[in-house]
């Protein structure tokens, strides 16, 4: 199976640069796998496709303001992108570091608000270990001075609105550097209406990493090395999944991040194990889903691992035909774009 098999034509003008005026006002394309049909709705109508006894699984990760702008002591500009915390005292993070010249050990980047970052060592080809020192709590400083890590394809600086809208209304556990974008469409009112239909809602956490945007640079799909992401799946969530399956209900994953976590945590019989760790399951056509019965997702980049997962769930030809219809109907694509429900 070749990566180019997941390509499609997307006009630049269909990439959503800003969110819809209201979260649940985005459009919703509904794919019915058994009937082979496609229908068009508004996201606020999604509750009509859920039934009593279903279980909706959300990813409650919270995006941190991971993009930091500063200057080297020599005066040159520098940009730091936080990847993963590795220590608290002193504050140490694995980071990407961009500047006019390659970073070296001992180099200091002066940041706004009285914070400084020192390069401790190179970690790998893409990242460095940095140590941060300042006069206040790092987390408090970061919340005030950090920038929202918008996806690179938006090609714009973050704005005040992004602080709220590039975050789900149920975000709770800080650690992600990219939003679980399928969840951006939900409002508290919509979630309440879903629960009133006797649809249960539960949560897990997967801290979305930079690998979400990493291009697939191989020709054959199976040669791609999938990224690892930290997750936590609570015992209560595992219990509700087991109860739902036993009662004949459907487990509906909100987002590819949720789907990957559920499938990673399941054994061959489909039993989901609670716990935490790093998930690295690579899902593409040919994969047999063990847990997920329905999927809420956005429209993804051509040749991306996210699109491959969606094609694995609903069939490559069916999904790509739906994508062609979405382009013809001027759906909005990517993180701030419209949504798809697959049942």
N, C-alpha and C positions, 0 to 999 in steps of 0.2 A: 504494500500500500504506500503510495507516494504522497508527500506533503502537498504537491500541486493539485492533488485530487480534491483539496478543500479550499480551493481558490474561488472567488466570485468577483464580479464587477461591482464596485461601489463608488458612485460619484462623490467627490469631496464635499459637496454641499449637503449631503445627508448625515454627515458627522455632527452630532449635537454638541455644540460648544458651551451651552448653558442648560440648566435643568428646565423642565416644564414649569409653568407658573405655579401649579399645585402638584404635589407629589403623585396623587392618584389620578391626575388628568391626562397622563400619558396614554398612548394607544396600547392595545393589547391584541396580539395575534394568538389565536388559540389553535393548536394542532391536536387533532384527535387521531391517535395512532391506529386504533382498531378500525375506524371508519375511513381513514385516509383523507380527512377533510380539513379545511382551513377556514376559520371565521375571524371576523374583525370586531373588536369591542373597545371599550375604555377600561383602564385598569381598575377603576372603582367598581366595575361589574364582576371582578374575578370571583367574588364570593359565591356567585350563582353556579360555579363549576365545582364547588366543594360540597360534600355530603356529610350528614351526621356520621360520626365514627372515624372520619378522616383525621390525620395528624399532620399539622403544618410545622416544619422544622426550620428555625431561623438561625442565622449565624450572628451572634451578638458581639462580634469583635468591634472595637472602636479604632478609627483611624487617628493616628498621632500626627501632629504637624511636623513631618519628618524632614522637610527641606529647610536648610539653614544657609543664610548668606553672610559672608564675612570677608575679611581681608587678611592676607599673610602679613607678617611683620615687615616684609620688604615692600608692602604697599599694593601688591597685585590682588585682584579679586579671587575669591575662592567660594565654592559651593559644596556644602556637605549634605549628603543624603543618608539619614539614619536607616540602618537595616535591621539590627537586632542588638538588644541590650545584653551585655555579657558580664556586667559587674555593677555594684551599687556604691561602694566606698573604696577607692575613688570611682566616680561614674565613668564607665567604659562601654563603648559601643563599637560594633562592626559597622563601618560606613563606606560609602562611595565618596571620593573626594576629587573634585574637578577644579583645576586651575591651569594657568598658562604653561606651567612647567610641572613635571612629575613631582609628587610629594616625596619627602625623604624623612627618615626617622629623626625625631626631635623638632620638626617644623611645627610652628604654632600658628593657628588661625584665630584672629581676634573677632569675636561675634558681638552683636548688639546686646545691650542690657547687662554688661559686665561679665560675660562668659567668654572663656577661651578654650580652644581645643588643641591638644598636642598629639602629634602622630607618634604612636608607640612602636608600631611595626606594620609591615605589609602582611595581610592575611592570605590573600590569594590574588589572582590576576585582576580581579575587579574591586577588591575592597581592602580597607585598612582598619587596624585597631586604633581607636582614638580615645583619649582621656579628656574629660571635661571638668573644668574647675571654675567656680564662681562664688558669689556671696549669698546665694539663696538656693533653695531646693531646685534641683535640675528640672523636675517635672513641672513645677510652677513656672519656672523660666521658659521652658519649652512651650507650654500652653500659650504664653503671652507672645513670645518672639518667633516661634516657628511658623513656617508657611505650609499651607495645605499641599500635599504631594499629588497634584493633579496628574493624570496620565500624560505622557509626553506627546501623544497624538492630538491633544487639545491645543497645543502650541500657543498658550497664553499664560500670563501670570495669574496667580490665585487672587480672588476678590473676596470682599467681606461675606458675600452670600455663600461662598463655598464652605465657610466654616460650619454652616448649618446643613446645607444641602448635599455635601459630599460626606454625609454621615447618616446612617439609618436612625429612625426614631427609637429603636430598641438597642442602640449601641451601648455597651456597658463595660467591656473589658479592653483597655487600651493595649495596642500592640501591632495593629495592621498599618501597612504603608500604602494600601490600596483598598478602596471601599468594596464590600460585597454588593455589587451594584444592583442585583435583582431586588434586594431589600430596600433600595432607595424609594421605591414606588409606594410603599405601605405607609399609612397614617395610623395614629392611635385609634381613630374612629373606625377605620376599615378593619383593623384587627379585632376591635370589640364586636363589630357586626359578624365577623367570621366566627368568633367564639359563641355568639348567640345562636348560630346554626348547629351547635353541638359539635363543632370541629375543635379539637384540642390543639393547643399551640405549645411547643417546647423549644428549647434552645441548646445550641452547642457553640463552641468557640473555635474558629480557625483564623489565625492571624495571617491575612493575605500578604504575600511577599512580593518582591520585585520580579520574581519569575513569572508572575501573571502577565507582564508586558514583554517578557524576553522573547525575541523572535525565534522561530524554529529554523535553524540554519543547516539542517541535514536534508537529504533528498528522500530518504525512506523514513516513514513515521516511526517505526520501531527503533530507529537509531537515536532518537531524541532522548536526552537525559532530563527527566522531569525534576523540578525543584522540590525541596522539602519545606514544609510549613508547620509551625507549632499549632497543636490542637488540644482541646479538652472536651471530652464527651461525658457529661454527668451521668450518674447512676439513674437519676429520675428520667432522663431522656431515653436511656437504653430500655428502661422498664416500660415507658409509654409506647415505644416502638414495638416491643414484644406484645403488649396488650392490643395494640392496633392491628397487628398482623393476625393475632389469634381471633380477633373479632371480625375479621373480614374487611377492615378499613384500609385506606390507602395512606402510605407515607409520602408526603409531598415535600420535596426539598426546595427551599428558596435559595437559588443560586448554585452555580457549579462548585463553589467552595463547600457548601453544605453537602452536596451530593458526593464530592470526593471524600469528605470526612466520614460520612456514613458508610460508604463502600470500603474505605480503608479499615474501618473499625469492625467490619463484619467478618465472621468466619465463613467457610464454604457453605454452611447450612443457612446462612442469612441471619444468624444471631449476632446482634450488635453488642460489642464488649465496651463497657465504660472504661475511661482512663484518659491518659494524656501522653503526648509524645510528639513525634514529627511524622506527618503524613506525606507519602511520596507516590501514591498510586497514580499511574498514567492510564487514563481511560480513553480508548479510541475504538472505532468499529471492530466488532468481534468480541468485545467485552460483554460478559453476562452480568447484568445488574442483579444484586442480591437483596437490596433493601428498598431502593427508590422506585416508587410507582408513578410519581408525577413530578414535574420540574417547572419551576418558575425561573426564567433567565432573561438576560438582555440579548441584543444582537451583537455578535462578536466579530473580531478582526478576521480577515481571510487568513487561512493557513495557520490559525492559532490552536493551541491545545484546548482552549475553551470550546471552540467550534467543533473540534474533534469529539469532545465529550458529548455535546448535544447531538451530533450525528450518530454516535454510538447508542444513544438513548432512543432516538426516533427514526434512525435510518438516514444514511448520507443523502441519497437521492431525494427523499421526502423533504429533508431539512433544506437542502440547497435550492430546491424548487420553491419552498416557502420564502427563502431569502430573496430569490429573484422577484417573487410577488411583492415582498416588502419594499424592494427598491422601486418597483413600478408604482407602488402606492405611496411612495415618499415617506416611509417610516423613518424615524430618527434612530441613528446607530450609536453604539458604544456606551460608555459609562453613564452619560446623561441622557441616553436615548430611550426609546420605547421598549416594551417588554413582550415576551412570548411565554405562553403557558402550554406545556405539553402534557396531555393526559392519555 
